Amino acid sequence: MHEIIVISGKGGTGKTSLTAAFAHMASPVLICDLDVDAPDLHLLLQPENTETHGFTGGHSALIDPKTCTGCGTCREMCRYDAVSENNGTYCIEPLRCEGCGVCVTFCPAEAIAFPEKECGRWFSSETRFGPMMHAQLYAAEENSGKLVALLRTKARQKAEALGMELILSDGPPGIGCPVISSLSGVSYAVLVTEPTPSGRHDLERVASLARHFQVPAGVIINKSDLNENECSVIEDFCRQQELDVIGRLPFDPVITHAMVHGKAVTEWDSGVFSARIRELWNRICEVAACRKNMDHTTINN
Amino acid sequence: MKIAIASGKGGTGKTTVCASLVHVWPRSVMAVDLDVEEPNLHLFLHPIMESTEEVAIDIPIVDESRCDFCRKCAEICRFKAITVFGDIVLTYPEMCHGCGGCMAICPQKAISAGKRPLGEILHGKAGKADFWMGRLRVGEAMSPPLMRLVKQRIGQATRSGSMAGSADGPAVDPPDILPDILIDAPPGVSCPAMNAVMDADVIVLVTEPTPFGLYDLKLAHEAFERLHVPMGVVINRSDIGTSDTRTYCKETGLDIWAEIPFERGIAEAYATGKIVAETDPKHFDRFRELSETLMDICMSRNRRQEGNHA
């Protein structure tokens, strides 16, 4: 089974629009939206949920004011400044609480409860391009990495049960916990960037993260006509870093038009732009397969 | 006053708006990049860096000669960062959230604080603006601890202490003494984004009028509403997409503070690392107007709060 993930470091480079188009090309395919914080892929794929599950990802401390003796131990022990005091009344700010339970253990009056909390929901769905696994973390919640890991496990189980060979995932922005959770152990990462200082800077960081986890990766430069010089710089960087140069995609408002109509851009447009995306997808399949064979040779030797 | 520039969706123009606001800000200002995973503000403000501080989180180091394998550390740890198998203690430093529970509970005092590097905090000057940024180490999963440290340093620098996450309620900055603080927040609405905006006096949500932009705007609006601070919208690339974003703002009473049309010139300025407000007087005026709106909102909020405290 292969897992291909589309990530970018920087947000708004076109990950989701491209993932939807690739899902169209690869259909039927198992699709996974690993951006559990601000997921958007469902807006293009209109999944029909067949299963909805709660996700409990942690605990939150809660002081019982009746039992609390006002000793202040919780406030002293908390490393997250989550305990506030007002006229001798202690209170935990849920937004700052890390869920470590230190205050719960050390409270001499045993006045702090530690209920489990539901941090989000995850869904198993059907789309016109294949089954889809996706989730929504509740606002301001943490443990997105854990939810991502859970989604990936469920996706692999589903792909196995259905005998599907490929999982195509839309990844989260950044390089932190949900990205690390999305990236580790995948077969190939497609890094989408744009020829701007931010695009290049963020690509460099996400590429070094992929290298850190030994995930082979290639780069697509989206909105490539914005800055020709920056495109060349990025492509040079790719060659130095042994990243595949998958190709360029010029800016085209058709991406927005397709989005407004809830379609993958390749469904909406049958012209040059879509042909270009098909070429990019074919190239991804080629380079991903090639990387895999190379790895095999290395291992066999 | 502290103003956070945030957005649900990435790539809507947070950094563009933040850099331009810093450029046009009529008073003393501090620019803070709290998007520590992918900080970009320095690429536009071109600060001259004065200091770099490597920062770390406390992780457990176990002195096995003192350990009696009572397992109390493993029991208190909620993050599976320390376990005991028979007479072996294993630590997983990358899982540690730095809560200090294991060190505090160990009856043998066998656990001391080691360090896991989080990244660095850079400080410098961008023109007249004081500049701060956090940069997460590549491979480090947790951005909130680094963000908390950046906020602490800013608190120390402004001597207000209010950014250090003081629990005494929102600070009321005496005007004209402390610089105004503009925060470039990370995208999304989960813990890193919340961490960046939670101490702000005003939150600016930058969006674009597309279905993705609107969906993520709704998430951000819902998430940040519970902070009970004034919140408004800047619609970037305002002439693409649909009118649904404006309708949503109108229906939910979310003010639109500025609209920035899609112009090739703006995109190209951005693509070459220029501050948009610097490229054209009309853009300068647009952001100057936005800065005045934001200052008015901050000041009337602070006046209201002073009224409440009195």
Interface residues (C-beta under 8 A of the other chain):
Chain A: G9 K10 G11 G12 T13 T16 D37 A38 D40 L43 G58 H59 M77 R79 Y80 D81 V83 S84 E85 E93 L95 R96 E98 G99 C100 G101 V102 T105 F106 L137 A139 A140 E141 E142 S144 G145 P172 P173 G174 I175 G176 C177 P178 V179 I180 S181 E194 P195 T196 P197 S198 H201 D202 R205 V206 S208 L209 H212 K223 L226 N227 E230 F251 P253 T256 M259 V260 G262
Chain B: G8 K9 G10 G11 T12 T15 E37 E38 N40 L43 F44 I76 R78 F79 H97 G98 C99 G100 G101 A104 I105 L136 V138 G139 E140 A141 M142 S143 P144 R148 A164 G165 S166 A167 D168 P186 P187 G188 V189 S190 C191 P192 A193 M194 M198 T210 P211 F212 Y215 D216 L219 E222 A223 R226 I240 G241 T242 A267 E268 Y270 A271 T272 G273
